[in-house]
Amino acid sequence: MQQQPKIELLLDEIVKRKASDLHLQVGLPPMMRVDGALLAIHGSAPLNEEAVEILIFSLLDEDQKQILLRDKEFDFSFAFGDLGRFRVNAFHERGNLAAAMRLIPHEIPTIEQLGLPTIINKFTEYPRGLVLVTGPTGSGKSTTLAALVNRINSERAVHIITVEDPIEYTHVSKRAVIVQREVHYDTFSFSTALRSALREDPDVVLIGEMRDLETIAAAITIAETGHLVFATLHTNSAAQSIDRMVDVFPPHQQPQIRAQLSNILMAICSQRLIPAIGSGRIAAAEILIATPAARNIIREGKSYQLEAVIQTGAEFGMQSMDKTLVGLIHGGIISYDEARNYAVDLQELDRFMRG
């Protein structure tokens, strides 16, 4: 008979090993992601169907269990003592329950602690407009947004509304007043919450993820009406981000959306987490600042030219991903071979390496 593992012991191991994720799946031992690599938790046996169900159900109340069984998947988060929070996606695979859990530390890091360029701190000083933080899953977008919100919270007497699914970092009001709304618990959807936000006297609105036309349209409207909006997209570059936002709209609306974006966009940070030499991971970012040249390119539908604007925009705080990678190589932080896996243009990377 299989000994039932305790969820508390598994979570404690994640914290001790400084792992980022825990995976539970029938037929496999509990798996953790350390520095980007998946490893079995030492001494753990493969989990059977009952073991996975007990582990996942131990984190849910009765209403949440019913949602998971009805919808076949469920996103939620929970606090793990003083050690942090976990963001969880519970789901079904091959007829069995499974889950992926992401550790969210309680302490919110600064932009400097994240190793990101300090120009990003300037994003918190914009009085209005749209700021995008983009990247693939697991690239640290939520942590960067939390750092920006925490900075505003410490420095500005404003009203901040966040809409998240689920809430990851929890904020305590300092100089700012912060309202955090979680989809499914506090509101039905991102778009519903954002429509309400304009009636709640916000100064700053954070959108955990822009997934659909309604949410993107609401973000544009909020930014156009004089508010500062922070949002994320699952895109790898500034150009992809603009194209993604425009392409969700019908063709006849796209010229108008490009014009609106050209007016409201303030900056885009597209980031990746790259394995460092030895251990750990380091953030690398492409930064676009919405200069007049960038705005014209967006308005004209020539987003493929944004890379050239970034390459020549160092005086405004812009930086390309490839140039960032070269700086990390020269600093002895990442290897050249690893950098090649994340380069936008290998020829550009090699050109920068030659100086």
N, C-alpha and C positions, 0 to 999 in steps of 0.2 A: 504494500500500500504506500502510495506517495505521501511523503511528509508535506503538509500544507505550508508554503512559505508565508511569512507575515509581510503585509504591505509596508509596515513601518520600518522593518529591517531592510527591505529593498530600497526604500527612499533614503534611509540613513546612509546606505552604501553609495548611492548616487551623490549625496552631498560630500561624503568623505573623499571619494575619488575625484571630485570636481568634474563629474560627468555632466553633460548637457541634457541628456535624454535617457528615458527608460522605456523599453519596448516589451510588451507582454503579448505572447502569441502561442497558441496551442502547438505542441510538438517541438518547441524550442525552450531552452532555459531563459530566464529573464536576461535581456540584453541591455547594455548601456553604451552610450556614445561618449568616448573620451577623445578629445582633440580631433574630432571628426571621424574617428574609426569606431565601428561597432565591435564590442567585446562581450562575451558571456560573463555574467557575474560569477566570480570564483566560488566553486563548491555547489552551484545550483544545478538541479536536475531539470530535464525538459518538463514543461508544464502540460498537464492534461486539461481536458475541457472544463472539468469541475474546478480545478485550481485557478484557472484564469477567471472564471466567473466569480469565484469567491473574492479574489483580489480586487476586481473592478467594482463589484457590487458593494464592497466594504467602504467605498468612497462616495456612494450615492445614497440619497434618501429615496423613499418609495416613489415620489413623483418623477424623479430623475430616472429611476429604473424603468418606469413605464414609457418615458419619452425615448430612451435608448432602444427598448424592445419594439416600440411602434415605428420609430423613424429609421432604425437600423444603425444610427450613428448619433453622437451627442458630444458637443464641446462644453467643457466646464473648467473651473479652476478651484483650487483650495489651498489654504495655508497649511504649512508643515511646521508647526511650532514657531520658533524664532529663526529658523534656518532658511526660510524662503517660501515661495508659492510654487505650485505646479500647475501648468496649463495642460489640459488633457483632451485628447480626441479619442473617444471610445467608439468602436465600430465593429462590424461583422466581416469576417472573411472566411470563405468556404463553410459557411453555416455556423461558425464559432465566434465568440466574442474575442476582441483584441483591443489593445490600447497603446497609444504613444503619449508619453508624458514629458513635458519640457520644464526643466528647473528654472525658475525666475527668482534670483536672489532678492531679499528684502531691500538691501541697500542699493540705491539708484546711483550708478557711476556717473562721473562727469564725462564730457566729450574728450577731455585730455586723458582721462583714465582709460577710455576706450581706444586711444591711439588714433583718433580721427583728427583731421586738420581743424585748427582752432577757428577758421573762418566760419565753421558751422555754428559756433556760438552767436555769430551775428544774425543768424536766422531768427533768433528770439527777439530781436530788436525791431523787426518789421512791424509797422502799425497795422498792416492789412496785406491781403494777397494769399497766394497758394504756395506752400512749400511741400515738395515730395521727397520721401525717403523710400528708395526702391532697392530691390534685390531679390534673389531667390529665397525660398524657404530656408530658415536657419542662418541667415546672413546678418542677424543682429538688428533688424529694422526696429522692432519693438523697443529694444534697449536704447537705441539712438533717440527715438521719439520720447521715451521716458526721461532721458537726460535733458532734452530740450524743454519739456514741460516743467521739470524740476527747477531748471534755471529760471524760467519765467516766474514760477511760483515763489522763488527766493528773492526776485528783484522787482517785480511789477505788481501793483495793486489792481488786478484785472479779474474778470470772471472767465474761468476755463471750463469748457464742457468736453468730456471725452466720451466717445461711443466706441465700445470695444466688444469683441466676441472671441474669447471671454476677456474680462479684465485681467491683466497680467501684473504690472506694477501698481501698487496702491499708493496714492499720494495723500499726504496730510496737508491741509491748507496752511500756508505760511503768510506771505504778503497777499497772495491771490486767494480767491475763493474757487475751489475745485469741485465740480460735480462729475462723477464717473458713472456712466450708464452702461449696463451690460445687456447685449442683445439676448433675448429669450426671457431674461429675468425682469429687466426694467423697461424694456421696449420690445416691440415685435420684430423690428428690422432696422438696419442702418438707415434706410431711406425714411422710415417713419420717425426715427429719433431726430434726424437732421431737419425734417420739416418742422418739428416742434422746437428745435434749437433756436431758430430765429425769433421765437416768441419768448425766449428765456433770457434775453438780455446778455448774450455772450460777447466777449472780446476775442477769445481764442477758442477754436474748435479743433479737436483731434479726432480723426476718423481712422479707426484701427485698420480697416482695409476697404479699398474701393473695388467692389466685386462686379458691379453691374451698372447699366445705364442710369438708373434712378439715383444711385448713390453718387456717381460722378456728376450728374446734373445738379444734384443738391449741393455738392462741394463747390462747384463753379458759382452757383447762386449766392452761397454764403460768402465766398471770397469777393464777389462783385459788389455785395452790399456793405463792404467796409470792414470785414472781419478778417483775422489771421487764421488760416486753415492749414493744419498739418495732416498729411495723409500718406498712406503707403500703397505701393503697387508691386506686383511680382514681375518686375522687368529688370533687365540687366544694364540699361544705359539710359541717358537722358533722351536720346532719339527714340528708343523703344517706348519710353514712358509717354511721350507726346503722341506717338502713333497709337498706342493702346487706348488712350483717353478719347482720341478722335474717332477711332475705328468702331467703337461700340455704338456710335450714332448712325442713323440712316444717311446715305450719301448726300441727300439734299440739305442736311443740317450741318455737314462737316465743315464747310467754309465758315459758317457762323461760330462753330465751336473753336476752330483754330483762331479766329479773331478774338474770341473771349479769352482763350488761354494766353494769347500773346499779351493781353492787357493785365491779367491777374497773376501770372506765374512770377514768382520771385527767385526760386532756386530749386535745384534738384541735386540730391545726394544719392548716388547709386553705389551700393557697397557690397563687398564680399568678405567672408571670413576665410583666411588662408592659413593652412598649417605652417607653423613656424619651425625653424631649425631647432631640434631638440624636443620641445614639447609645447603645447599650447597653440592657440590660433591668434592671428593678428588681423585687424580690420584694414581693408584697403578700399579707397573710395574714389569715384569720379565725381567732380563737383562742377555743376553748371550754374552760373549766375545769370539772371535774365537781363543782360545788357540790351541796348537798342538793337544791336546786330542780331542777337539771339531772338528777340521779339519779332523782328522782320522775317527771319527764317521760319519761325513757327507760323506766322500769319500767312506766309506764301506757300505753306505746305511742303517745305524743303527740309524736313527734320534731319535728313541724312547729312546736311551741312553743319549740324550742331557740333560734330566732332572737331571740325576745323576751328570753330569759334572757341571751343574748350582749349585746343592746342595753343592758341594765340592769346588766351585770356588770363595768363598768370597774374598780371597786374591787378586784376579784379578778384583774385583768390581762386580762380578756376584751376583744375588739374585733371589730366586724363588718367584713366586707369593704368595705361601702359607706363606712363611716367611715374606714377605712384609705385608700381611694381619695381621699377628700376631703382627707385630710392630705397625700397625695402631690401633689395638684393645688395646694393652697395653698403647698406647699414648692417649687413650680416644677419638680418632677421629672417629672411626666407631664401630658399635656394632658387637658382635660375630655372631648374627643371620644374619646380612647383609653380613658379611664375608663369611658365609657358601654358599651364593648364587654365590660367585665368586671363591671359592676355586677350585684348580685343583684336589686335593686329600683330602677328608675330614679327613681321618685317619692321614695324614701328618699334616694337620692344627691342629688337636687335640694334636698330639705329640709335635709340636712346642709350643702349649699353655701350656703344662705341663712342658716345659723347658727341 
